[in-house]
């Protein structure tokens, strides 16, 4: 399985490359793309998607770049009918709609978090919200100090999972002021510090008891591994939009 890595020079792009070089899941690096790269055809590195001389060598694209490049990436992938794993976060509503539209032509795997554990956390949080309908819920997420978006895409994914069973809920980002907590609030709190890879907590409590569901990532390799599993899944999939639930179900 030959992979095109979009965003090769980023932290996650390097992790995916490392696993490809180790032939994890039979994955090999066909090409790497990043605007900061100089063209090096011998190594298969390019500064632009359209510099790539032979797209027939590519089985799937893995994107760990930036959401602002989404439109260009979708045009490229649909033009050459290439399956696409989008692991970038922070997409606007317009970009999200473009992803959904493009999935009518090619298989696209899009997830704010490429960890199986976080996907299970979302399922457990949804079940807990259903079992304890009167409980209050808070979400805390922690990441390194270089992360652009707050709250994290994973925290928003957890929130949306809970809203599936509590559609009346709405998010409050941090808290400031003198108003007391409303019944349908779900507080989402972001911490940015040091080199924290990623931690998400869902706290569920009422007047009688409180319990916490927590998932902690110890290595960025986890996300790279998940992205390659998603790529392998896409190579056998029809056009459509897929996510982590497609892998764990």
GICOR-V778690 format. One record per run of one state. SS is the DSSP state (alpha for helix, beta for strand, coil for the rest). FROM is the first residue (numbers start at 0). TO is the last residue. If there is no record, write none. Layout:
# GICOR-V778690
ss:SS from:FROM to:TO
ss:SS from:FROM to:TO
This chain:
# GICOR-V778690
ss:coil from:0 to:0
ss:beta from:1 to:5
ss:coil from:6 to:9
ss:alpha from:10 to:20
ss:coil from:21 to:22
ss:alpha from:23 to:25
ss:coil from:26 to:26
ss:beta from:27 to:32
ss:coil from:33 to:38
ss:beta from:39 to:39
ss:coil from:40 to:43
ss:beta from:44 to:45
ss:coil from:46 to:47
ss:alpha from:48 to:50
ss:coil from:51 to:53
ss:alpha from:54 to:56
ss:coil from:57 to:58
ss:beta from:59 to:62
ss:coil from:63 to:65
ss:alpha from:66 to:78
ss:coil from:79 to:81
ss:beta from:82 to:85
ss:coil from:86 to:91
ss:alpha from:92 to:101
ss:coil from:102 to:105
ss:beta from:106 to:109
ss:coil from:110 to:114
ss:alpha from:115 to:130
ss:coil from:131 to:134
ss:beta from:135 to:142
ss:coil from:143 to:151
ss:alpha from:152 to:162
ss:coil from:163 to:168
ss:beta from:169 to:172
ss:coil from:173 to:183
ss:beta from:184 to:191
ss:coil from:192 to:196
ss:beta from:197 to:204
ss:coil from:205 to:208
ss:beta from:209 to:216
ss:coil from:217 to:219
ss:alpha from:220 to:233
ss:coil from:234 to:238
ss:beta from:239 to:241
ss:coil from:242 to:242
ss:alpha from:243 to:247
ss:coil from:248 to:248
